[in-house]
Amino acid sequence: MDAIEKLGRPCTRGEIGEAIEALPAALARYADEAEAQIRAMGIEPPARCASCAFTAGTFPNTKAPATALDALKCLVEDHPFGCHHDKGPDGKPTRLCAGFRMVMAAKTGPKLERAPWAWSDELVGRSGEAADPCPSS
């Protein structure tokens, strides 16, 4: 079981730390594998934006663990993950992330049955204190 797969069950703080360290490379790998599969079918895949969470080395990929965990949760739970470049007047994304779309289409994402952690905006309470990211059971 790799570090990402451990997140699908009750985890320890150490395990979530390992997964967060492994997550940037995993998200990029999922998208790179999906892109290769899509190209092999003779289809031009959607272009990922210059700062896509599913592209190795970008800020959202390497320096924003909350974004990466939300992206992973979206993949596992089949929940839309929006592109942060195109936002409407309400501040919400107006289209899906291209990396996310490719991974979902090619099914190259994580082999998790569930994503028991909270969304990033739920992990920080009103007091600004971070909640425990590890599920209790």
NORPECOR-V442380 format. One line per field, one symbol per residue. psi: psi as a letter, one per 20 degrees, with the letter a starting at -180 (. if undefined). Layout:
# NORPECOR-V442380
psi = ???
This chain:
# NORPECOR-V442380
psi = prhghhijrprrhghhggghhigghggggggggggggghhjjpoqqpqrilpijppirghghjmhggghgggggggjlppoqpihnqahijqqirqpggggggggiljaqmqhrnjrrqhiiiorhiipproipqi.
